Amino acid sequence: MLFVATLPLVLMGAAWQAPGTAAAREKNNSTAVPAPTFYKDVLPILQDKCQSCHRSGEPAPMPLVTYEQTRPWAGKIAAAVDMKMMPPWFADPRYGKFSNDESLSAEQIRTIGAWADAGAAAGDAGDAPAPRQWNEGWNIPQPDVVVKMPKPVQIPAHGEVEYTYEIVPTHFTEDRWVQMVEVRPSSPAHVHHGVVYIRPPDSAWLRHAPVSEPFTASMLSDPEERRQAHETTSDLLLVYAPGSAPDRWADGMAKFVPAGSDLVFQMHYTTNGEAASDETSVGLVFAKKPPKQRVVTLQLNNHALMIPPGAEDFRVEVQGTLPNDATLLSLFPHMHLRGKRFEYDIVHDDGSVETLLRVNYHFHWQLSYKLAEPRELKAGTKLRAVAWYDNSKNNPHNPDPDKWVTWGDQTSQEMMVGFFDVAIPAGMDKWQFFVRRGEN
């Protein structure tokens, strides 16, 4: 199963045009309202919405912490926020409310545009808010445990890279409840996606595969294990793609890692003209006490998709019903280069459709959309995921508009996966959750 996203240098590549029309600028200049300044007006926005990525050690292409760092990019920042490319947020505002919505308000967009348009003045440093304090190297509190891939993966300068796996023992001597988790690649510019699976000690999955060293499916001698590398029922600890945020579950909720488990890193690397190596790490913050609810990651997917050549708006859907009661927490859509839109719905018994999320899909920014208010769902609730694809020549990301496109690992192929996180009783595992009432 899989994921997406190479980091685009959106700000670096954006062609800037000053926000607003010439008439609007002339009107603004004729008023007595002072132009925004960096320290008073712009820096608070950057601290709140941008510096989580735009600071030293993070994946964004430039830091935006000081005036000296920010001033050269003023015009391109204004263009990026005016186009709503930055901060990355692609949910249609008509559907759902999300706690991790980093989009700027209309007033914030106007402020940045007016600041750039007026010459990007620094202003009085005394107006600056206190610097935002960040944990060194992490966006979560200092992890209780860091699990790192023991051996680096060598990434070539060119060509496609087969999915790479590394099985890492946790050496946990007791069960652990993980309340926060973050994935940090050492070479994020080469990571298309990463999935970290929990392999319990009684799991037969990839039991003959190497441990603590990287391997690919084609390196496995057993045909059954080569197949297993691409499909598993193991629970997910976290899915990572550039731009995605760490998981932070509310008090009373956590993911479960049994004693003696291994973490299986599934890494999809992409080449960018420069050879590199990567040693991805995952940081874990444990719950202070056993939670009442266990978080599990489920998915709706359609492996049978076949997208015709030239199709501009090709629709693929999948439906499923919840086998037991659950609390819906977040939604994470996944497609590849031809992805256009993705939607999650509840289909009610009377046939009416309630849209939970609609994303104007952007390949380079695969985000998790965390519900502002968790949604209680009853057993039997029908969930639907719908994806639309643009396989036409009008799609600038399309590798080949003359090709029939089917499911596959590489970005030149396609996927349709609707991940979603739910909370269930702490004593229930995923297998028990899928036993429907009345079934043995």
C-alpha positions, 0 to 999 in steps of 0.5 A: 500500500502506498503513498506520495509526494516529492517536495516541490520548491513552490516558492522558488518556482513561482513567478511573481505578480504583484497582488492586486490591480494597479488601480487598487494599489493606487487607491491604497497609496492614496490613503493614510493607512500605513503599509504593513511591516514585517515585524508587526504584521507579517512575522506573526503570520509566518510564526503561526502558519509557515515556520513549522516547515520554513525553518532550519532542518525542515523540508521547505527550501528556505527558512522564513524566521528572520527579516533577512531570510524573508525579505528576498522572497517577499514577492514570491511569498505574496504570489504563493499565498495569493494562489493559495498554494502556501500554506498547502491546504486543499480541502474545499471549504464547503465541506467539513471543519478540520483542526489542522487547517493551516490556510490563511484568512483573506485578511492575512493574504491581503496583509502579505500582498500589501507588505510585498507591494509596498516594498517589504519594509522591516518596520520596528523590531520592537513590534516583533512577537517573541520568537516561536520555540520549536523542539530541535529536530522534532515537531512533537515533544522530545520523543520517548523513543526514536527508532531509526533505520539501522542502515542507510538506503543508497538512492541513485541519481536517476531512474525509478527506485523499487519500494525499499523495506527495512525491518527494525526491532523495537526491543519493547519488553512491554506493550506500548501505547503511542500517543504521538508519532513523527517520521523524519527522513534524513533525505526528505527531497528523495522521499515520495512516501513512507509507511511505518507498519507495526509487525507484532511478534506473532505475525507471519508477515515477511518472516524470512526477510532480512532484519535491520538491513534494506531490501526490495521485494525482488530481492526475496527468494520466496514468491509468496513473500514477494507478494506479501511485500505489497499487501499486508493486514498489519496495522499502520503506525503512520503514513508520511509524505512531504507536507504531512503532519505528525500524529497527535492523538487526544488524551485517552486515545493512542496506537498500540504497539505490542511488546516484541514488535518490529517496525517495518519501514516501507519507503518509496524513493524518487530520484532528482538528478543527485545521488543520496542516502537516507536513514529515516527515523520515527519518534514515539511519544508514549501515553502517560496512562493506558487509553480508553480508545485504540486508534487504527488506520483503515482504508477504502481502495479500488485496485481495479481502476482502469483510466482511459487515454485522454480522459479529463475527469475519470471517476472511480469509487469504492464503498464499504460499511463499518462492521462496528461502532467507531469514532472517525478522527481523520481522512488521508486521500492518496492518488498519483500524478493524474489525481484531480479530486478526492471525496469522502462521503457517508451514504445514508439509508435514504440514499442521501449523501453527506460529504465529509471532505472534498480535496482539490488534489495536489500531488506534491502535498499529501495531507491528513485532514483531521476532523475538528470534532470527531464523528461518532459512526454506528455499525453499518454506516456506509462510507464511500470514497470517490476519486477523479483523474485527469489523464489528458494532455491538459494535466501538466503532471501527466507522464503519458496521456496516450496510455491506459493507466492501471494500479501500480506502485510507481507514480507513472501508474495510479492508486486510489486509497482513502485512508482514515483513522478511527478510534475503537475500544482499547481492548479491541484489535483490528481483527475483532473490529472486523467481526460483524455482529452476529458473525462467529 
